């Protein structure tokens, strides 16, 4: 397990966890990754891992799930993590989920600032996923190009993506097989997803302080 650590001034990989299972990666703080295109946390070929309450400021990629539960069946949880203040502004990926399966992504806040016109840079990059859920997350991109989510491929069940808040200052909401500039267009194309999601400024206090300046009831009224 990797719990309650402060990791600073690593060059490229502050945490690189390879061929492990049932890991608990919890309450860690990552700062000052030296390489501009460096990573935060990487889980390669893991199964049944739990990733909770990590505070990650890194170069280009905050978190990388690679073949999670793909070869050994399991259920994983990625929840209450804060991914932000990326050192490399040309491109960011908050979460890169490559062949991740049976993973719940709940209650995370991902704040990117993407200036590259390669739109596959995003808050969350999804590739060939199945059995996953994406709920109660905040996605905020303050750059010129990035999507909240870029889904290259994979299967998402009815209701598996819901209760999220999307806010992109560049008017690129999501790539989900095609590009959708706003949540309404995405919901029109995929009516079984995002029944209770919002597209609204979440009111983060600052780019490094994720306390909300307005409460949930105010957000509900604004979204009516």
Secondary structure, 3 states (H helix, E strand, C coil): CEECCEEECCCCEEEEEECCECCEEECCEEECCCCCCCEEEEEECCECCEEECCEEECCCEEEEEECCCCCCCCCEEEECCEEECCCCCCCCEEEEEECCECEEEECCEEEECCCCCCCCCEEEEEECEECCEEECCEEEECCCCCEEEEECCECCCCCCEECCEEEECCCCCEEECCEECCHHHHHHHCCCCCCCCEECCCCECCCCCCCECCCHHHHHHHCC
